[in-house]
């Protein structure tokens, strides 16, 4: 029994030029790193929770509680964990709304510009959220919520734009095979984020969060 034409050796690869390969790799790793930044936040939640509670640095019983509570957001790790869950909720809600908006914007503007703006701006927001506020020892629940809502909207530019770019470059013939390989980018990003974040977590959660900004 003969194989379908699309599965015969050399038939699929002969359709693509080196430009197709570049587009495939750029969109693949762009979205992988976007997913990696989300996974990083999940991996450092325990460290963030400890940092936001006075017990994180309370190594002596001789000092008054006011010293340990200064600039701390929550009196206990449980309340910090609940707030981190709230951040996840507002992020997912803004991300869901942003997907619809980003799709409309991507249809009307240059996809490359929309994607570049979304990724660069998201990296900046993550840096302010996890690193700059920690360096300045500035802790504010309202600021964190606003930053994470904005981050959800900015990260929502990723999926509609990269899918549109891939759709423009790869025709119907072989699209299932190509997108089957390409769709692994989210899983690769999750694995990459977990591995890299855990490798630098010993230096502080702010290093793990901002690590992908420099990539």
Secondary structure as UniProt FT lines:
FT   HELIX           5..7
FT   TURN            9..12
FT   HELIX           13..15
FT   HELIX           18..43
FT   HELIX           45..51
FT   HELIX           54..56
FT   HELIX           65..69
FT   TURN            70..71
FT   HELIX           77..108
FT   HELIX           111..127
FT   HELIX           128..132
FT   HELIX           133..135
FT   TURN            136..137
FT   HELIX           141..169
FT   TURN            173..174
FT   HELIX           175..182
FT   TURN            183..184
FT   HELIX           185..200
FT   HELIX           201..203
FT   HELIX           205..210
FT   HELIX           211..213
//
